[in-house]
Amino acid sequence: MKCTRVLPVAMMFLLVPVQAIHGAVYSGGTGAEGDPYHISTAVDWSTLTASPDDWDKHFILTADIDFDGAALTPVGNNSTPFTGVFDGGGHVLRNGEINLPASDGVGLFGHVSTGEIRNLGVEDVVVSGRTQVGGLVGHNTGVVSSCYVTGKVTCNESGGWVGGLVGFNTGAVTACYA
């Protein structure tokens, strides 16, 4: 028998996308501490929000991102918190909207537990949730450092926790403002 019948099968295996084998695909990096995933576009951010298996990895923002009023969902939640490291690299996330009025732990990062968010600017964000609502982090038990937020944050429960930067905090927050 000739090898020509084997060749198409072998080629079929070679054409399997790498992302199907290894998970989400970003603009670069492996997610390791020395080679963080690169977040460079709104598509990269959407990939991050939709990839809870990556929420324990390392990330670096390599460019400013303008979401242009797009509806966003948080990275991390109460059942799967963000435990990785997100380094903003001095860049800015702008014009994002998160509207989850019946949810707890709402922010660009919903729940950060033992994770770290650093060197990040967030401008003109609009965030709405039930309680534990923040412009950057809804519920923080990790570390937030050298970050700032501008925008509007709304807590829909009387007596709920809300903050421009962090809604509910038992972690560490240093050199930040909102």
C-alpha positions as CSV (number, residue, x, y, z in Angstrom):
1,M,0.0,0.0,0.0
2,K,1.3,3.5,-0.8
3,C,1.8,6.1,1.9
4,T,-0.5,8.5,0.2
5,R,-3.4,7.3,2.3
6,V,-1.5,7.9,5.5
7,L,-0.5,11.4,4.6
8,P,-3.9,13.0,4.8
9,V,-4.5,11.5,8.2
10,A,-1.1,12.8,9.5
11,M,-1.8,16.2,8.0
12,M,-5.2,16.3,9.7
13,F,-3.4,16.0,13.1
14,L,-1.0,18.7,12.2
15,L,-3.8,21.1,11.4
16,V,-5.4,20.8,14.9
17,P,-5.3,24.3,16.4
18,V,-2.8,24.7,19.2
19,Q,-5.5,26.5,21.3
20,A,-7.7,23.4,21.3
21,I,-4.9,21.5,22.9
22,H,-3.4,24.1,25.3
23,G,-6.4,26.4,26.2
24,A,-6.9,30.1,25.6
25,V,-4.7,32.1,23.2
26,Y,-3.5,35.6,24.0
27,S,-1.2,38.1,22.2
28,G,1.8,36.3,23.6
29,G,3.3,34.6,26.6
30,T,2.8,31.3,28.4
31,G,1.2,32.5,31.6
32,A,4.3,31.6,33.7
33,E,5.8,34.1,36.1
34,G,8.8,34.8,33.8
35,D,6.6,34.8,30.6
36,P,3.2,36.2,31.4
37,Y,0.3,36.1,29.0
38,H,0.1,39.4,27.0
39,I,-3.1,41.3,27.1
40,S,-3.0,43.8,24.2
41,T,-6.5,44.0,22.8
42,A,-10.2,43.9,23.8
43,V,-10.3,40.4,22.3
44,D,-7.5,39.3,24.7
45,W,-9.5,40.8,27.6
46,S,-12.6,38.9,26.5
47,T,-10.5,35.7,26.3
48,L,-9.4,36.3,29.9
49,T,-12.9,36.8,31.2
50,A,-14.1,33.6,29.5
51,S,-11.1,31.5,30.7
52,P,-11.4,30.7,34.4
53,D,-8.7,28.0,34.0
54,D,-6.3,30.8,33.4
55,W,-7.2,32.9,36.5
56,D,-4.3,31.5,38.4
57,K,-1.7,32.6,35.8
58,H,0.4,35.7,35.2
59,F,-0.7,38.5,32.9
60,I,0.8,41.7,31.6
61,L,-1.1,44.5,29.9
62,T,1.0,45.6,26.9
63,A,-1.1,48.4,25.6
64,D,-4.0,50.7,26.6
65,I,-7.4,49.2,25.7
66,D,-10.5,51.3,25.0
67,F,-13.6,49.1,25.4
68,D,-15.7,51.9,23.8
69,G,-18.7,51.3,26.2
70,A,-18.8,47.5,25.6
71,A,-20.5,45.3,28.2
72,L,-17.9,43.4,30.2
73,T,-18.0,40.6,32.7
74,P,-15.6,40.3,35.7
75,V,-12.4,38.3,35.8
76,G,-12.9,36.1,38.9
77,N,-16.0,35.3,40.9
78,N,-16.9,33.9,44.3
79,S,-16.7,30.3,43.0
80,T,-13.5,30.7,41.0
81,P,-11.6,33.8,42.2
82,F,-8.7,35.3,40.4
83,T,-5.5,34.0,42.2
84,G,-3.0,35.0,39.5
85,V,-1.0,38.2,38.9
86,F,-2.2,41.0,36.6
87,D,0.5,43.6,35.9
88,G,-1.0,46.6,34.1
89,G,2.5,47.7,33.0
90,G,1.4,51.3,33.6
91,H,-1.3,51.0,30.9
92,V,-5.0,51.9,31.1
93,L,-8.3,50.1,30.6
94,R,-11.0,52.6,29.4
95,N,-14.7,52.9,28.9
96,G,-15.8,49.5,30.1
97,E,-19.3,48.8,31.5
98,I,-20.3,46.0,33.9
99,N,-24.0,45.9,34.7
100,L,-24.8,43.0,37.0
101,P,-27.3,44.5,39.4
102,A,-28.3,41.2,41.1
103,S,-24.7,39.9,41.5
104,D,-22.2,40.2,44.4
105,G,-18.4,40.6,43.8
106,V,-18.6,42.9,40.8
107,G,-15.7,44.9,39.3
108,L,-13.3,44.4,36.4
109,F,-12.0,41.7,38.8
110,G,-14.9,40.3,40.6
111,H,-13.1,38.4,43.4
112,V,-9.3,38.4,43.9
113,S,-8.1,35.8,46.4
114,T,-4.4,35.6,47.1
115,G,-3.9,37.2,43.6
116,E,-2.3,40.5,42.8
117,I,-3.4,43.4,40.6
118,R,-0.7,46.1,40.1
119,N,0.4,49.1,38.0
120,L,-3.0,49.5,36.4
121,G,-5.1,52.5,35.5
122,V,-8.9,52.2,34.9
123,E,-10.6,55.2,33.4
124,D,-14.3,56.1,32.8
125,V,-15.6,52.7,34.0
126,V,-19.3,52.2,34.8
127,V,-19.9,49.3,37.3
128,S,-23.2,48.2,38.9
129,G,-23.8,45.3,41.2
130,R,-25.8,44.2,44.2
131,T,-23.0,44.3,46.9
132,Q,-19.2,44.0,47.1
133,V,-18.9,46.3,44.1
134,G,-15.8,48.2,43.1
135,G,-14.4,49.9,40.0
136,L,-11.4,47.6,39.9
137,V,-12.2,44.8,42.4
138,G,-15.5,43.8,43.9
139,H,-14.1,41.5,46.7
140,N,-10.4,41.6,47.5
141,T,-8.5,39.2,49.8
142,G,-5.4,39.6,47.7
143,V,-3.1,42.5,46.9
144,V,-3.9,45.7,44.9
145,S,-1.0,48.1,44.4
146,S,-0.2,51.2,42.3
147,C,-3.6,51.3,40.7
148,Y,-6.3,54.0,40.1
149,V,-9.9,54.2,38.9
150,T,-12.1,56.9,37.6
151,G,-15.8,56.4,36.7
152,K,-19.1,55.5,38.3
153,V,-19.7,52.6,40.7
154,T,-23.2,51.6,42.0
155,C,-24.2,49.2,44.7
156,N,-27.8,48.2,44.5
157,E,-28.3,46.9,48.0
158,S,-28.8,49.2,51.0
159,G,-25.9,48.7,53.4
160,G,-23.9,46.8,50.8
161,W,-20.2,47.3,50.3
162,V,-19.1,49.6,47.5
163,G,-15.9,51.5,46.6
164,G,-14.5,53.4,43.7
165,L,-11.4,51.1,43.8
166,V,-12.4,48.0,45.9
167,G,-15.9,47.2,47.1
168,F,-15.1,44.8,50.0
169,N,-11.5,44.5,51.2
170,T,-9.7,42.2,53.7
171,G,-6.5,42.1,51.6
172,A,-3.8,44.7,51.1
173,V,-4.3,47.9,49.1
174,T,-1.3,50.2,48.7
175,A,-0.4,53.3,46.6
176,C,-3.9,53.4,44.9
177,Y,-6.6,56.0,44.5
178,A,-10.1,56.4,43.0
